[in-house]
Amino acid sequence: MNIVTKLIILRGNSGSGKTTIANKLRCPLAEKNTMLVSQDTVRLEILNVKDHPGNPSIELIEKICEFGKDRYGYVILEGILGAEKYQKMLFKLCSFFENNVLAYYLDIPFSETLRRNNERNKEMRFDIELLKKWWLKKDYLHVNNERVLTENLNQAEIISLILNDLKEK
């Protein structure tokens, strides 16, 4: 059986909802064999490296996603994945997946990420100064089919939109 793997890229600032959406997408896609690659898991838990240009997590994320092609129906890659550091690798992945890629940027205002951060359990909250330091305004990739999702859409609507996009792809 020949699998045509689709790569789903979910990017956005801290608190934009990308991790929650990625996890919730797995359920309706589970029958299709789905692999989830989280930038934070690779960078912080596996490699324990800072997010600087050329950090080794960039290469490892690429290799893990490549591993998923032809083995899984869907590879979901989620993270801040700032364009300055990750764009080259993400372009390579788009080519590697033969443009069977759906890219989403969760463009949520800083005020909304602060609100969401404050709703987290106290031990899971980030310092406001850290959030400001990490903030990337309108950090679009400019890849084919990149969709910008705003705060006007709730999680259920975003998941539904992605599932509909997958049907059309």
N, C-alpha and C positions, 0 to 999 in steps of 0.2 A: 504494500500500500504506500503510495507516494503522498506525503503530507506537504501542503503548502502552508508554511508558517506565516502568521501575521504578527508583526511587531507593533505593540501599542506603547507609545512613549507618553508618560504623564509627567509634566514638569510644572514647577511653580515655587513660589517662596514658601518658607516655613509657615505652617498653619493654613495653607491654601486648600487642604483636603485631599491631596494626591495620594497619600498612603492609605487613607480610609477608602477612597474610591477604588484604588488598585485591589485592596483586599476584598471589597464587596463585588468587584467584577469577576473575581475567581469563581464565585458560586454559580452564576449562570453559564460560565464558560467551562466549568469543571469537566463536563462530558467531553469536551474537545481537547482535554489534556493541556493544562495551562501552567506555565512557569512564571514565577514572579521574581524579578531582580530589583532589589532595593539598594539605591546608592548608599544610604546610611548603613545598611547591613554590611555591604562590601567594604566601605571606607572605614567605618568605625569599629565594627565587631570583628571582621575578618582580618583587616590589615592595620587598624589603629593608626591611621595617618591623617595629617591635616589636609584640608582641601585647597591645595595650592596648584598652580599650573604644572602639569607634568607629573602629578602624584600617581603612584602605581595603581590606585583604584581605577583610574581611567582605562588602563589596559586590561585589568581583570574584569571590569564590567563588560567591556567589549567581548572578551573571550567567553564569558559566561553566556552572554546573549547569543553569540555565534554557536555555542554548544546546543542551545535550544532549537536552532533552525533544523528542520527536517526530523526533529524528535518530538516536538510539541506543536499543537495547533496554534497556540498563542504564546508569545513571550511578552510579558508586561514589564516594562522598565520604568521605575518611578524614582524621582528625586528632584532636588533643586536643579541639579545638572546645569549650572550656569553656562551660558553660551561661550563666554570667553575661555573657559577651561575645557568644556566637553563638546563643543560644536563639531570639531574635526572628527572626533570619534563617532558622534551621532550621525554625521553625514556618511561615514564609512559603513555604519550599520544599515542605514537606509539603502545604500547600494548593495550590501551583502544580502539583505532581505529582498532584493530585487524590487524595491519600492512597494512591497506588500506591507506598508507602514501607515499607521495612523498616529499622528502627533498632536498632542493637546498641551496647551499652556494655560494654566489656571491663573488668570490675571485678577487677583483679589487685592483690593486696596490695603495699604499698611494698617489703617485703622481697624479693618476687619480681622487681619491676622492677629492684632493685639487683643481684640475681643475674644477670638477663639483660643488664643494662648492663655488668657485669664480663666477660661472655662475648664482648662485641663486640671488634673490633680496637681496639687502643689509641687510634688516631687518631679512632675513631668513638664513643668513650665520653664520657659527660657527667660533669661534676663532681658529686659527691654533693650538695653544697650547692645546685646548680642544680636537681637532681631534686627536692629537698625544697621548693624555692621554687615549682616548677611543679606539685607534687602537688595534685590535687583529689580529695578523698575522696567516693566515691559521688555523682558529679556527673551524676545522671540528668537526662534532658530531660523526662520525663513526657509523651511524645507517644504517640499510639495505636501499639500493637504494639511498643513499645520492649522489647527483650529484654536482660536482664542476663546476661552470660556470665562465668563465674568461672574461676579457675585449674584447676578440676577437669576442664575440657575442653582437649584439645590442639588444635593448629592443624588437623589433619585432621578432627577431630570438629566443630570450628567451621565449617569450610568445608562439610562435609556437611550440617550443620544449616541453614546459610544457603541452600544449594542446594535442600534440601527445603522450606524456607519459601517460596522463590521458586516452586516447583511449585504450592504451595497458594494463593498470592496471585493 
